[in-house]
Amino acid sequence: MNAHNSVSRRTLLTGGLATGFLLAFHLPLRAAGNEPAQRDVTEGKFAPNAFIRIDETGRTVLMMPQVEMGQGTYTSISAVIAEELDADWSRVEVQHAPPNDKLYANPTFGLQVTGNSNSIRAWWLPLRKAGATARAMLVQAAASQWGVEPSSCTASKGEVAHAATGRKLGYGELALAAQGQTPPKDVTIKDPKDFVLIGQPLKRLDTPEKTNGKALYGIDAILPGMKIAVIANCPVFGGKLGKVDDTAAMKVAGVRKVVVLDDAVAVIGDHMWAAKKGLEALKIAWNEGPNARISTKDIWDDLRKASAKDGAIAKSEGDIAKALASGDKFEAAYELPFLAHASMEPINATVHVRPDACEIWTGTQIMTRVQATAAQAAGLPVDKVIVNQHLLGGGFGRKLEPDMVIAAVKIAKQVDYPVKVIWTREEDIQHDVYRPVYRDQITASLVDGKVAGWKYKVAGSAVLARWLPPAFQKGIDIDAIDAAVDAPYDFANFHVEYVQVEPPAVPTGFWRGVGPNNNVFAVECAMDELARKAGKDPIEFRKSMLTKNPRMLAVLKQVAEISGWGEKLPARVGRGVCVQPSFASFIATVVEAEIDDYGEIALRRITSVVDTGIAVNPDTVKAQIEGGLIFGLTAALYGEITIDKGRVQQSNFHDYRMMRINETPKVEVIVVKSGEAPGGIGEAGVNAGPPALRNAIYAATGVALRRLPIDRKLLAAGKKA
């Protein structure tokens, strides 16, 4: 699809929605009893592997190993399987896979998890082979029935055909016979030139039910006899519950029970209003503990002090000391704050604990970890815990944590009916697992207009040390240095260090964009400052050091042309550029912005050129870059979580702002046609926006901001950083 002629998301939202635009295929997200999907039943079906189920009617159900949280994974993964299966796309349905690391572990992580923009990257070959194997077995079944060689048969749109005799059999007719075939040891997957589905702008499978209200998110679960619980966690990190007076709460109509936990209290009611009013009526005394003295200033003081130390060496090439001693020296430090996830669907989980079993309804990015931790909280064997996966109303890394389910299980253990536990928006924001604060220090030298030496030090929390300890080796968090050790430029003398600095008491976790969040920002901001120091145009400066990175160089050249780079702009209007190789995709972005005399920022235009290898669904690639840009720019303009007396100060969208539609400019995304293996795309746009905007501000005002969110006071006319 030509990017210039496509329907924009803005047009769609402001009246450009045609009646036929929402046509898509059935996605079975509702089932009897309000469960998210049917159980995985293989009896009477062709089930050659964990991913494909075909019954005698030809109904084709594809089991999804990755979760859908708005990123289009279900449609793209289905297309990958269906392409090699040669399925009839109009009859494809998808179903959430159950928790099972043996069958559905992400090939990269070794456990059933969705994150790091790797759903397509990780499953690209395994799922193609799964589809091709099933197709070969169906062809074998047809060939045996006809008494011909399998090589004389072809498959297309859910049928096997024998051209010489004109015979055809549908997959449904072959299902039981194919089940008895021996899977081939080696299977041939398609040449990309023969793709029918992959590379096409496929309509999202989840769109119809998301627009007509039938789709079920975790918060939509409704069970017979279910009650609603609202929770209040200790407002101070690490604090405990002291005393609770529930006299007034129990008098609220509809309140059923007050549940006291070690560090929280919950009120169960017949409905949300009763539970919420009951919670408000509680008189709670908290044991705040030693963390009640912690402030944002303390955390930044500790981080800055620790960042002065030598770190663990992640990568070192050339003679960095000699290189830095020569040429024109540059030093800078870049800082990023704590950020909350603030998913549109607040944290929730529905749980029914019985003496011999526990059943959970939720939307999670890590099903098997939820199952295991819920089993521990319930005091049951893992095989007695059922996890029903739902659509996620946003994840962004927050739902890589099982804490909301653990709390819900502890509450549900105290009653004999199902309980849906909902965190209010305030609880969600004030008890998040936050994007870490980071401080990145860069020392570089310029010789003959190019970077001769580059020393880079990342200081911040090691999320992997907690979340996946085997991935934390020799003092290095490989996520924290992502996009730093693999910076795209030709730096002959290159040195990267990592200093682990854990903020006291504040829980840290993955946030959309993960490690490249801080590193792309620091690298690209420094490159603009170095370009100015060298007296060069920022794009020309980068191009001179991308000679060994042809894919990055190509997208940079294209974005310069499309964005009108170099064309004259009015006063206090600037263009900024960012290039990044994160998640095995190559992206160049230009942001055009205007800064008024009071430091307020108006985004005028955003252009992004993306080489993500083979784009399974180009429309999804565009949508994810658009959404990621808005997500990242929101953080750059407004995002910061601050701490006072051990408490998060922000509580809702009035003080943890989102970018609004009237603040969003025209966004143009161009997807490069490529034959390379697919890269990740769900988080790349998040990392592109902030440095490109900062560099646009730098071009417009001369102010070199080195910290986010943007400080408008520094941008007022006549001010300098």
NUGU-213349 format. One record per residue (C-alpha): residue in one letter; x, y, z. Coordinates in steps of 0.5 Angstrom, whole numbers, padded with zeros to 4 digits, always signed. Example, Ala and Ser with C-alpha at 12.3 -4.5 7.8 and 13.67 -1.06 7.14 Angstrom:
residues 2
code  u  v  w
a  +0025  -0009  +0016
s  +0027  -0002  +0014
This chain:
residues 721
code  u  v  w
m  +0000  +0000  +0000
n  +0003  +0007  -0002
a  +0004  +0011  +0005
h  +0002  +0017  +0001
n  -0005  +0015  +0000
s  -0007  +0011  +0006
v  -0012  +0013  +0011
s  -0009  +0016  +0017
r  -0011  +0014  +0024
r  -0013  +0021  +0025
t  -0018  +0021  +0019
l  -0021  +0015  +0022
l  -0022  +0018  +0028
t  -0025  +0024  +0025
g  -0030  +0021  +0021
g  -0027  +0018  +0015
l  -0030  +0011  +0017
a  -0033  +0007  +0012
t  -0038  +0002  +0013
g  -0034  -0003  +0010
f  -0027  -0001  +0013
l  -0028  -0006  +0019
l  -0029  -0012  +0015
a  -0025  -0018  +0018
f  -0025  -0025  +0020
h  -0028  -0028  +0026
l  -0024  -0028  +0033
p  -0027  -0033  +0038
l  -0026  -0028  +0044
r  -0033  -0030  +0047
a  -0035  -0037  +0050
a  -0040  -0040  +0054
g  -0040  -0037  +0061
n  -0036  -0031  +0059
e  -0029  -0035  +0059
p  -0024  -0032  +0054
a  -0024  -0038  +0049
q  -0025  -0045  +0049
r  -0021  -0051  +0052
d  -0016  -0054  +0047
v  -0019  -0060  +0045
t  -0015  -0064  +0040
e  -0020  -0070  +0039
g  -0023  -0071  +0032
k  -0018  -0066  +0029
f  -0012  -0066  +0025
a  -0007  -0063  +0031
p  +0000  -0064  +0028
n  +0003  -0059  +0033
a  +0001  -0055  +0039
f  -0001  -0049  +0034
i  -0006  -0052  +0029
r  -0013  -0055  +0030
i  -0017  -0057  +0024
d  -0024  -0061  +0024
e  -0028  -0065  +0019
t  -0031  -0058  +0017
g  -0025  -0055  +0015
r  -0025  -0050  +0021
t  -0018  -0048  +0022
v  -0016  -0046  +0029
l  -0009  -0043  +0030
m  -0007  -0043  +0038
m  -0003  -0036  +0039
p  +0003  -0037  +0043
q  +0004  -0030  +0044
v  -0001  -0025  +0047
e  -0005  -0019  +0044
m  -0005  -0013  +0047
g  -0006  -0008  +0041
q  +0000  -0009  +0037
g  -0003  -0014  +0032
t  +0001  -0020  +0034
y  -0005  -0025  +0033
t  -0006  -0023  +0026
s  +0001  -0023  +0024
i  +0003  -0030  +0027
s  -0004  -0032  +0024
a  -0001  -0030  +0017
v  +0005  -0033  +0018
i  +0002  -0040  +0020
a  -0003  -0040  +0015
e  +0002  -0038  +0010
e  +0006  -0044  +0010
l  +0000  -0048  +0012
d  -0004  -0045  +0005
a  -0010  -0045  +0010
d  -0016  -0041  +0007
w  -0015  -0034  +0011
s  -0023  -0033  +0011
r  -0024  -0039  +0015
v  -0018  -0038  +0020
e  -0020  -0037  +0027
v  -0015  -0036  +0033
q  -0015  -0038  +0040
h  -0011  -0036  +0046
a  -0006  -0042  +0048
p  -0006  -0044  +0055
p  +0000  -0044  +0060
n  +0005  -0049  +0058
d  +0013  -0047  +0057
k  +0014  -0054  +0054
l  +0009  -0052  +0048
y  +0009  -0045  +0048
a  +0016  -0042  +0051
n  +0018  -0036  +0047
p  +0024  -0039  +0043
t  +0029  -0033  +0045
f  +0027  -0033  +0053
g  +0025  -0040  +0054
l  +0019  -0039  +0057
q  +0012  -0037  +0055
v  +0012  -0029  +0055
t  +0011  -0023  +0050
g  +0015  -0017  +0050
n  +0022  -0014  +0047
s  +0018  -0013  +0041
n  +0020  -0021  +0039
s  +0014  -0024  +0037
i  +0015  -0025  +0030
r  +0023  -0025  +0030
a  +0023  -0031  +0035
w  +0017  -0035  +0032
w  +0019  -0033  +0025
l  +0022  -0040  +0023
p  +0019  -0044  +0028
l  +0012  -0042  +0026
r  +0013  -0043  +0019
k  +0016  -0050  +0019
a  +0010  -0052  +0024
g  +0005  -0049  +0018
a  +0009  -0053  +0013
t  +0010  -0059  +0016
a  +0002  -0059  +0017
r  +0001  -0058  +0010
a  +0006  -0063  +0008
m  +0002  -0068  +0012
l  -0005  -0066  +0009
v  -0002  -0067  +0002
q  +0001  -0074  +0004
a  -0006  -0076  +0006
a  -0009  -0073  -0001
a  -0004  -0077  -0005
s  -0005  -0083  -0001
q  -0012  -0083  -0002
w  -0011  -0082  -0010
g  -0005  -0086  -0011
v  -0001  -0081  -0013
e  +0006  -0078  -0011
p  +0005  -0072  -0006
s  +0010  -0068  -0011
s  +0004  -0068  -0016
c  +0000  -0065  -0011
t  -0001  -0057  -0009
a  -0004  -0054  -0004
s  -0008  -0047  -0004
k  -0014  -0044  +0000
g  -0015  -0050  +0005
e  -0015  -0055  -0001
v  -0010  -0060  -0004
a  -0011  -0061  -0011
h  -0008  -0066  -0017
a  -0008  -0062  -0023
a  -0007  -0068  -0028
t  -0014  -0071  -0026
g  -0017  -0065  -0023
r  -0019  -0068  -0017
k  -0019  -0063  -0010
l  -0020  -0065  -0003
g  -0021  -0060  +0003
y  -0017  -0060  +0009
g  -0023  -0062  +0013
e  -0024  -0068  +0009
l  -0017  -0070  +0010
a  -0017  -0068  +0017
l  -0017  -0075  +0020
a  -0013  -0078  +0015
a  -0008  -0073  +0016
q  -0007  -0074  +0023
g  -0005  -0081  +0022
q  +0001  -0079  +0017
t  +0008  -0079  +0019
p  +0011  -0072  +0020
p  +0016  -0070  +0015
k  +0023  -0070  +0018
d  +0025  -0064  +0014
v  +0020  -0059  +0011
t  +0021  -0054  +0005
i  +0019  -0047  +0007
k  +0016  -0042  +0002
d  +0021  -0037  -0002
p  +0019  -0030  +0000
k  +0017  -0029  -0008
d  +0011  -0034  -0007
f  +0008  -0031  -0001
v  +0001  -0030  -0001
l  -0001  -0027  +0006
i  +0005  -0025  +0008
g  +0007  -0018  +0006
q  +0000  -0016  +0005
p  -0004  -0010  +0009
l  -0009  -0015  +0012
k  -0015  -0013  +0016
r  -0014  -0014  +0024
l  -0017  -0020  +0026
d  -0019  -0017  +0033
t  -0022  -0011  +0030
p  -0029  -0013  +0029
e  -0030  -0015  +0036
k  -0026  -0009  +0039
t  -0031  -0004  +0035
n  -0038  -0008  +0037
g  -0036  -0009  +0044
k  -0036  -0016  +0044
a  -0028  -0017  +0045
l  -0027  -0019  +0052
y  -0021  -0016  +0056
g  -0019  -0019  +0063
i  -0023  -0013  +0066
d  -0029  -0016  +0063
a  -0030  -0023  +0066
i  -0036  -0024  +0069
l  -0038  -0030  +0073
p  -0044  -0033  +0076
g  -0044  -0031  +0084
m  -0038  -0026  +0082
k  -0037  -0020  +0087
i  -0032  -0014  +0086
a  -0026  -0012  +0090
v  -0022  -0006  +0091
i  -0015  -0006  +0094
a  -0011  +0000  +0097
n  -0004  -0002  +0098
c  +0001  +0001  +0103
p  +0002  +0008  +0100
v  +0010  +0008  +0102
f  +0014  +0003  +0098
g  +0015  -0003  +0103
g  +0011  -0001  +0108
k  +0006  -0005  +0112
l  -0001  -0005  +0114
g  -0002  -0003  +0122
k  -0009  -0003  +0124
v  -0016  -0002  +0120
d  -0023  +0000  +0123
d  -0028  -0003  +0118
t  -0034  -0001  +0122
a  -0036  +0005  +0117
a  -0035  +0001  +0111
m  -0039  -0005  +0113
k  -0045  -0001  +0114
v  -0044  +0001  +0106
a  -0050  -0002  +0102
g  -0047  -0008  +0098
v  -0041  -0009  +0102
r  -0039  -0016  +0103
k  -0033  -0017  +0107
v  -0026  -0013  +0109
v  -0020  -0017  +0107
v  -0014  -0015  +0111
l  -0007  -0017  +0108
d  +0000  -0016  +0110
d  +0001  -0009  +0106
a  -0006  -0008  +0103
v  -0013  -0008  +0105
a  -0019  -0010  +0100
v  -0026  -0009  +0101
i  -0031  -0014  +0097
g  -0038  -0011  +0095
d  -0043  -0013  +0090
h  -0041  -0008  +0085
m  -0035  -0003  +0084
w  -0039  +0002  +0087
a  -0040  -0001  +0094
a  -0033  -0004  +0094
k  -0030  +0003  +0092
k  -0035  +0007  +0097
g  -0033  +0002  +0103
l  -0026  +0003  +0102
e  -0026  +0010  +0102
a  -0030  +0009  +0109
l  -0024  +0005  +0112
k  -0020  +0008  +0117
i  -0013  +0005  +0116
a  -0007  +0006  +0120
w  +0000  +0004  +0116
n  +0006  +0002  +0119
e  +0010  +0006  +0114
g  +0017  +0004  +0115
p  +0024  +0007  +0114
n  +0022  +0008  +0106
a  +0018  +0014  +0108
r  +0024  +0019  +0108
i  +0026  +0017  +0101
s  +0025  +0023  +0096
t  +0026  +0024  +0088
k  +0032  +0028  +0090
d  +0035  +0023  +0094
i  +0035  +0018  +0089
w  +0038  +0022  +0084
d  +0043  +0024  +0088
d  +0045  +0017  +0089
l  +0045  +0015  +0082
r  +0049  +0021  +0080
k  +0054  +0019  +0085
a  +0054  +0012  +0083
s  +0055  +0014  +0076
a  +0062  +0017  +0077
k  +0065  +0010  +0079
d  +0068  +0005  +0074
g  +0063  +0000  +0071
a  +0063  -0007  +0068
i  +0066  -0007  +0061
a  +0060  -0009  +0056
k  +0064  -0008  +0050
s  +0071  -0005  +0048
e  +0074  -0004  +0041
g  +0081  +0000  +0039
d  +0085  +0004  +0044
i  +0080  +0009  +0047
a  +0084  +0012  +0052
k  +0089  +0015  +0046
a  +0083  +0016  +0042
l  +0080  +0021  +0047
a  +0086  +0024  +0048
s  +0086  +0027  +0041
g  +0082  +0031  +0038
d  +0076  +0036  +0040
k  +0073  +0033  +0047
f  +0066  +0033  +0048
e  +0063  +0031  +0055
a  +0055  +0030  +0057
a  +0051  +0026  +0061
y  +0043  +0025  +0060
e  +0038  +0023  +0065
l  +0031  +0020  +0064
p  +0026  +0019  +0070
f  +0022  +0014  +0073
l  +0016  +0013  +0068
a  +0009  +0009  +0070
h  +0006  +0005  +0065
a  -0002  +0007  +0065
s  -0005  +0002  +0061
m  -0012  +0004  +0059
e  -0014  -0002  +0062
p  -0013  -0002  +0070
i  -0009  -0007  +0073
n  -0014  -0013  +0075
a  -0015  -0020  +0076
t  -0021  -0025  +0077
v  -0020  -0031  +0081
h  -0024  -0037  +0084
v  -0021  -0041  +0089
r  -0024  -0047  +0091
p  -0021  -0053  +0096
d  -0018  -0057  +0090
a  -0017  -0052  +0085
c  -0016  -0044  +0083
e  -0018  -0041  +0077
i  -0016  -0034  +0074
w  -0019  -0030  +0069
t  -0014  -0024  +0067
g  -0010  -0021  +0061
t  -0002  -0022  +0062
q  +0004  -0022  +0058
i  +0007  -0028  +0062
m  +0002  -0034  +0063
t  +0006  -0039  +0066
r  +0009  -0035  +0071
v  +0002  -0032  +0073
q  +0000  -0040  +0074
a  +0006  -0041  +0078
t  +0006  -0036  +0083
a  -0002  -0036  +0084
a  -0001  -0044  +0085
q  +0004  -0042  +0091
a  +0000  -0036  +0094
a  -0006  -0041  +0093
g  -0002  -0047  +0097
l  -0004  -0051  +0091
p  +0000  -0055  +0086
v  +0001  -0052  +0079
d  -0003  -0057  +0075
k  -0009  -0055  +0080
v  -0009  -0047  +0077
i  -0012  -0046  +0071
v  -0011  -0039  +0067
n  -0016  -0036  +0062
q  -0012  -0031  +0058
h  -0016  -0025  +0055
l  -0014  -0019  +0051
l  -0010  -0014  +0054
g  -0012  -0007  +0054
g  -0005  -0005  +0054
g  +0001  -0008  +0057
f  +0007  -0004  +0056
g  +0011  -0009  +0060
r  +0007  -0008  +0066
k  +0003  -0014  +0065
l  +0010  -0018  +0065
e  +0009  -0018  +0073
p  +0004  -0023  +0077
d  +0003  -0018  +0083
m  -0004  -0016  +0081
v  -0006  -0024  +0081
i  -0002  -0026  +0087
a  -0006  -0020  +0091
a  -0012  -0023  +0088
v  -0011  -0030  +0090
k  -0010  -0028  +0097
i  -0016  -0024  +0097
a  -0020  -0030  +0094
k  -0018  -0035  +0099
q  -0022  -0032  +0104
v  -0028  -0033  +0101
d  -0032  -0038  +0097
y  -0034  -0034  +0091
p  -0031  -0031  +0085
v  -0028  -0024  +0086
k  -0026  -0019  +0081
v  -0020  -0015  +0084
i  -0019  -0008  +0081
w  -0014  -0003  +0082
t  -0017  +0004  +0081
r  -0013  +0009  +0077
e  -0010  +0012  +0083
e  -0007  +0005  +0085
d  -0005  +0003  +0079
i  +0000  +0009  +0078
q  +0002  +0010  +0085
h  +0004  +0002  +0086
d  +0007  +0001  +0079
v  +0013  -0003  +0077
y  +0017  +0003  +0074
r  +0021  +0005  +0068
p  +0028  +0006  +0072
v  +0031  +0012  +0072
y  +0038  +0012  +0068
r  +0044  +0017  +0067
d  +0048  +0016  +0061
q  +0055  +0019  +0061
i  +0058  +0020  +0054
t  +0066  +0022  +0053
a  +0068  +0023  +0046
s  +0073  +0026  +0041
l  +0072  +0029  +0034
v  +0078  +0029  +0029
d  +0077  +0031  +0022
g  +0069  +0032  +0023
k  +0068  +0025  +0025
v  +0068  +0021  +0032
a  +0075  +0018  +0033
g  +0073  +0016  +0040
w  +0067  +0014  +0044
k  +0066  +0012  +0051
y  +0059  +0011  +0054
k  +0057  +0009  +0061
v  +0050  +0007  +0063
a  +0048  +0007  +0070
g  +0041  +0005  +0072
s  +0037  -0001  +0075
a  +0038  -0008  +0073
v  +0031  -0011  +0071
l  +0034  -0017  +0069
a  +0038  -0019  +0075
r  +0031  -0019  +0078
w  +0026  -0022  +0073
l  +0031  -0027  +0069
p  +0037  -0028  +0073
p  +0041  -0032  +0068
a  +0041  -0027  +0063
f  +0045  -0022  +0068
q  +0052  -0024  +0068
k  +0059  -0021  +0070
g  +0055  -0015  +0073
i  +0052  -0013  +0066
d  +0045  -0012  +0065
i  +0044  -0014  +0057
d  +0038  -0010  +0057
a  +0040  -0004  +0060
i  +0046  -0003  +0055
d  +0041  -0005  +0049
a  +0042  +0000  +0043
a  +0049  +0002  +0047
v  +0053  -0004  +0045
d  +0050  -0004  +0038
a  +0050  +0003  +0036
p  +0050  +0004  +0029
y  +0056  +0008  +0027
d  +0063  +0007  +0025
f  +0067  +0008  +0031
a  +0074  +0005  +0031
n  +0075  +0006  +0038
f  +0069  +0004  +0042
h  +0068  +0003  +0050
v  +0061  +0001  +0054
e  +0061  +0000  +0061
y  +0055  -0001  +0066
v  +0054  +0001  +0073
q  +0048  -0003  +0077
v  +0045  +0002  +0081
e  +0038  +0000  +0085
p  +0034  +0006  +0087
p  +0032  +0005  +0094
a  +0025  +0001  +0095
v  +0022  +0003  +0088
p  +0020  -0003  +0084
t  +0023  -0002  +0077
g  +0021  -0006  +0071
f  +0021  -0006  +0064
w  +0017  -0001  +0060
r  +0015  +0000  +0053
g  +0022  +0001  +0049
v  +0026  -0003  +0055
g  +0033  -0001  +0054
p  +0034  +0003  +0048
n  +0029  +0008  +0052
n  +0035  +0011  +0055
n  +0041  +0009  +0050
v  +0038  +0011  +0044
f  +0036  +0018  +0047
a  +0043  +0019  +0050
v  +0047  +0017  +0043
e  +0042  +0021  +0038
c  +0042  +0027  +0043
a  +0050  +0027  +0043
m  +0051  +0026  +0036
d  +0047  +0032  +0035
e  +0051  +0036  +0039
l  +0057  +0033  +0036
a  +0055  +0035  +0029
r  +0054  +0042  +0031
k  +0061  +0042  +0035
a  +0064  +0039  +0028
g  +0060  +0045  +0024
k  +0056  +0040  +0020
d  +0049  +0038  +0018
p  +0046  +0033  +0023
i  +0044  +0028  +0018
e  +0051  +0029  +0014
f  +0055  +0028  +0020
r  +0051  +0021  +0021
k  +0051  +0019  +0014
s  +0059  +0020  +0014
m  +0059  +0015  +0020
l  +0054  +0010  +0017
t  +0058  +0007  +0011
k  +0058  +0000  +0014
n  +0051  +0000  +0016
p  +0048  +0000  +0009
r  +0040  -0001  +0011
m  +0041  +0005  +0016
l  +0044  +0009  +0011
a  +0039  +0008  +0006
v  +0033  +0010  +0011
l  +0036  +0016  +0013
k  +0037  +0018  +0006
q  +0030  +0017  +0005
v  +0027  +0020  +0011
a  +0031  +0027  +0009
e  +0028  +0027  +0003
i  +0021  +0026  +0005
s  +0021  +0030  +0011
g  +0024  +0036  +0007
w  +0030  +0036  +0011
g  +0034  +0043  +0009
e  +0028  +0047  +0007
k  +0028  +0053  +0010
l  +0024  +0054  +0017
p  +0021  +0060  +0021
a  +0024  +0062  +0027
r  +0024  +0058  +0033
v  +0022  +0052  +0028
g  +0027  +0046  +0028
r  +0027  +0039  +0025
g  +0031  +0034  +0029
v  +0033  +0027  +0027
c  +0034  +0020  +0030
v  +0037  +0014  +0027
q  +0036  +0007  +0031
p  +0038  +0000  +0030
s  +0034  -0003  +0036
f  +0030  -0010  +0036
a  +0033  -0011  +0029
s  +0030  -0006  +0025
f  +0033  +0000  +0022
i  +0029  +0007  +0023
a  +0030  +0014  +0022
t  +0025  +0019  +0024
v  +0025  +0027  +0023
v  +0020  +0031  +0028
e  +0019  +0038  +0026
a  +0017  +0042  +0032
e  +0015  +0050  +0034
i  +0017  +0053  +0040
d  +0014  +0059  +0043
d  +0017  +0065  +0047
y  +0014  +0061  +0053
g  +0017  +0055  +0052
e  +0011  +0051  +0050
i  +0012  +0046  +0044
a  +0007  +0045  +0038
l  +0009  +0039  +0034
r  +0008  +0040  +0027
r  +0010  +0034  +0023
i  +0013  +0027  +0024
t  +0016  +0023  +0019
s  +0019  +0016  +0020
v  +0022  +0011  +0015
v  +0022  +0004  +0017
d  +0026  -0002  +0015
t  +0024  -0008  +0019
g  +0026  -0013  +0014
i  +0020  -0017  +0011
a  +0014  -0014  +0014
v  +0009  -0019  +0015
n  +0003  -0014  +0016
p  +0005  -0007  +0013
d  -0001  -0004  +0016
t  +0001  -0006  +0023
v  +0008  -0004  +0022
k  +0005  +0003  +0021
a  +0000  +0003  +0026
q  +0006  +0001  +0031
i  +0010  +0006  +0029
e  +0005  +0011  +0030
g  +0003  +0009  +0037
g  +0010  +0008  +0039
l  +0012  +0015  +0037
i  +0006  +0018  +0041
f  +0007  +0014  +0047
g  +0015  +0016  +0047
l  +0013  +0023  +0045
t  +0008  +0023  +0051
a  +0013  +0021  +0056
a  +0018  +0026  +0053
l  +0013  +0032  +0054
y  +0010  +0030  +0060
g  +0012  +0024  +0063
e  +0015  +0023  +0070
i  +0014  +0020  +0077
t  +0017  +0023  +0083
i  +0017  +0021  +0090
d  +0016  +0025  +0096
k  +0016  +0021  +0103
g  +0017  +0015  +0100
r  +0010  +0016  +0096
v  +0009  +0017  +0089
q  +0006  +0024  +0088
q  +0002  +0023  +0081
s  -0004  +0019  +0082
n  -0008  +0020  +0075
f  -0008  +0023  +0068
h  -0009  +0030  +0071
d  -0002  +0030  +0073
y  +0001  +0024  +0069
r  -0001  +0027  +0063
m  -0002  +0024  +0056
m  -0002  +0027  +0049
r  -0008  +0029  +0046
i  -0011  +0028  +0039
n  -0011  +0036  +0038
e  -0003  +0036  +0040
t  -0002  +0030  +0035
p  +0001  +0032  +0028
k  +0001  +0029  +0022
v  +0005  +0022  +0022
e  +0008  +0019  +0016
v  +0011  +0012  +0016
i  +0014  +0009  +0010
v  +0015  +0002  +0010
v  +0021  +0000  +0006
k  +0021  -0007  +0002
s  +0026  -0012  +0004
g  +0028  -0019  +0004
e  +0031  -0019  +0010
a  +0028  -0023  +0016
p  +0023  -0019  +0020
g  +0025  -0015  +0026
g  +0021  -0012  +0032
i  +0017  -0006  +0031
g  +0012  -0006  +0037
e  +0017  -0001  +0041
a  +0021  +0002  +0036
g  +0017  +0008  +0035
v  +0017  +0010  +0043
n  +0025  +0010  +0042
a  +0025  +0015  +0036
g  +0020  +0020  +0038
p  +0024  +0023  +0044
p  +0031  +0024  +0041
a  +0028  +0027  +0035
l  +0024  +0032  +0038
r  +0030  +0034  +0043
n  +0034  +0035  +0037
a  +0028  +0039  +0033
i  +0028  +0044  +0040
y  +0036  +0044  +0039
a  +0035  +0046  +0032
a  +0030  +0051  +0034
t  +0033  +0054  +0040
g  +0040  +0053  +0041
v  +0038  +0050  +0048
a  +0041  +0043  +0049
l  +0037  +0039  +0053
r  +0040  +0033  +0057
r  +0034  +0031  +0061
l  +0027  +0029  +0060
p  +0021  +0031  +0061
i  +0022  +0037  +0057
d  +0023  +0043  +0062
r  +0020  +0049  +0058
k  +0023  +0054  +0063
l  +0029  +0053  +0059
l  +0026  +0054  +0052
a  +0023  +0061  +0054
a  +0026  +0066  +0049
g  +0033  +0068  +0051
k  +0034  +0062  +0056
k  +0040  +0057  +0055
a  +0041  +0051  +0058
